[in-house]
Structure formats: C-alpha cells, structure tokens
Amino acid sequence: SQTIHQWPATLVQPVGSPLSLECTVEGTSNPNLYWYRQAAGRGLQLLFYSVGIGQISSEVPQNLSASRPQDRQFILSSKKLLLSDSGFYLCAWSGGPEGLYEQYFGPGTRLTVT
Amino acid sequence: KQEVTQIPAALSVPEGENLVLNCSFTDSAIYNLQWFRQDPGKGLTSLLLIQSSQREQTSGRLNASLDKSSGRSTLYIAASQPGDSATYLCAVESWGKFQFGAGTQVVVTP
C-alpha cells in the first residue's frame, strides 16, 4: 500500500531563517506531487505541483521554492522566512495504475515563524 | 478560473440526524470530485472520489452525488455520530490539479 511521510511535524523558526520541509511517498511510482498551505480557518492553497523529476509548477508567487530530486521526494524550501509564511503545510500525491487522480495527503507540518 | 464553494460553513446537529453537506463549482469541465475529512491539526483523509462519468458514490454511511451540469455535489452522512465531528472539504480535479472549497465544520452533539 502507499504511504506518504512529511517531516518535521512542527517547526518554529525566526524571521529571515531558511526552511526545508521534506515529503516522501512509498508504494507507488511516478506520482503527481503537491505542496499546499492552509492558513488558520481557511481552505487549501496550492503552492507547487510536480508531474515528474525536475518538473515543478509554481501556482502562487512567493518566497518559497520546491524541488523534486527523486521520483518520490518533494522538498519545500525558503532562503528567508517571512511572518506570513506561518501556516500548516501539506504534501499530497495523486495518480495510480488506472489514472484516477485520487489525492492522498500526508500528516502535515505546522510552521510558526516568529 | 474554477471557484469552489461549500455551504454552510459550519453545522451543528444532534447525534442520529442525517448530515447534508453541499459543494458547488463554477466550471463543469472537471474530471473528478473528491470529498475529504480533516480533523483538527491533522492532514486530510479521503472519503469518496466521484469520477465525472458517475452520478454518485457510496461508502458505508456516506453517499456523495455529482451533478456536473449544474456544478453541484452533495455529501450525505446517515445517522451521524459524535465521531463524525470534523471539517469536510470537497475538491474538484482538472488536468491533475485540485481546487478546494473552504470546508464545512461539522459538530455532532451527543
């Protein structure tokens, strides 16, 4: 069966510090991978979307970036965090042998920028 | 641009009542619609996926319908239980990308 991992679970970082969040998927190959941010009491905002290694689409202009160095690894980064980067970050994957785009989510990372 | 709306934003019902959650979308050119559940501080759990060619999908006490032409989906939860308390989100998928509604927060009181 497929499993998606995210770490760390929680993170407190000062303004201006770098960020690296990691997501890995097990049990599938060539998945579509996604990074979302969820602000308190709000819906999910798609940040990045990847259909393959090195293929990243950015949905929202910001100081965040994403990379996909391996088929099942997706990394969210920032060189200098802003207060507005605080939120709940969720990684997800979709795809499958029948091409159904059912989406599955990781447990999330709670980021607080101080 | 696709817009997804969920009404109501919050709902409180006594245990045993049926729940009806609504999701509407502006662009009917979708491939799939998916319903999720989110518990506080947790990730999203997939409940049901309805393909665009389907009218409904059922899993246990859950039933979801889809009317593409009118841009609507409804999630029914029969005989609600306190454990059903959570936020429910719908998402529409086109070309591998998902657009989410803001969710309906449900409280089921014992």
Interface residues (C-beta under 8 A of the other chain):
Chain A: N32 Y34 R42 G43 L44 L46 Y49 V51 F88 L90 A92 S94 L100 Y101 E102 Q103 Y104 F105 G106 P107 G108 R110
Chain B: Y31 N32 Q34 F36 G41 K42 G43 L44 T45 S46 L49 Q51 L89 A91 E93 G96 K97 F98 Q99 F100 G101 A102 G103
